[in-house]
């Protein structure tokens, strides 16, 4: 199977919320020597984006979205397991605390970032979703993180990223960390407005930017 066909299979498996075919795509990719990370970035994630657009246009409903989300989660978990087993991960580069902010359950994109950051060799503390700013900061303090990354998918929850910046300042520890923000409604302008150190549009960029922060240290 060609790489294009594999990506199409991965894409369709998400759009059709078909876990068996998602796993088949992963098996076939392994046989063809196409990496799991590539499948995640170029196939499965794009399928999720397509579904998001369909949902936005009112072409599909919430249950369909939830089924696809479950398939996406199964894929992300498998990618992570395969990466850990293959030893593809490199030596630890830095510590990063990642979370989806308080009031927000969207964790697929954050999950993809977490998987890729692990592949890049980061020690990732994934706090899950609906996490208050104070809890994220407490964890960063506890583990001595280098970077704090937050994801927000709702216009009503992106303000928690601002709260996080404010709380870091009020605790007098803003300079200890680099902060990264992401999620569909997030922009470079928002990052500048709230004083976050970086915004990136997708998971690959997230890894590259995190790497640069560590290199610049
Ligand atoms: C899947 C989904 C859901 C799933 C979430 C399941 C889950 N476990 O995540 C479910 C069905 C549960 C859901 C619920 C809701 N959703 Co919803 N959902 C989506 C949808 C379709 C896709 C999101 C997604 O997973 N995209 C795919 C991933 C891969 O992309 P991503 O998250 O953007 O992540 C990438 C980048 O942003 C970046 N990134 C992400 N995080 C981070 C973090 C850092 C640090 C960095 C650097 C980068 C980074 O890298 C990622 C990978 O490349 C979007 C529509 C859309 N197009 O975004 C709506 C959407 C976000 N949802 C929306 C809404 C309104 C809701 C609900 C309120 C219910 C409703 N009325 O539909 C609830 C919210 C409940 C809550 N309190 O959170 C709206 C938000 C509108 C707004 N302006 O605020 C959207 C935009 C849909 C719409 N057009 O109306 N949703």
Boltz pocket constraint, residues with backbone or C-beta under 6 A from the ligand:
constraints:
  - pocket:
      binder: B
      contacts: [[A, 45], [A, 48], [A, 49], [A, 51], [A, 52], [A, 53], [A, 55], [A, 56], [A, 62], [A, 65], [A, 66], [A, 69], [A, 103], [A, 104], [A, 105], [A, 106], [A, 107], [A, 108], [A, 109], [A, 110], [A, 112], [A, 113], [A, 148], [A, 149], [A, 150], [A, 151], [A, 152], [A, 153], [A, 154], [A, 155], [A, 156], [A, 180], [A, 181], [A, 182], [A, 183], [A, 184], [A, 185], [A, 198], [A, 199], [A, 200], [A, 201], [A, 202], [A, 203], [A, 204], [A, 206]]
      max_distance: 6.0
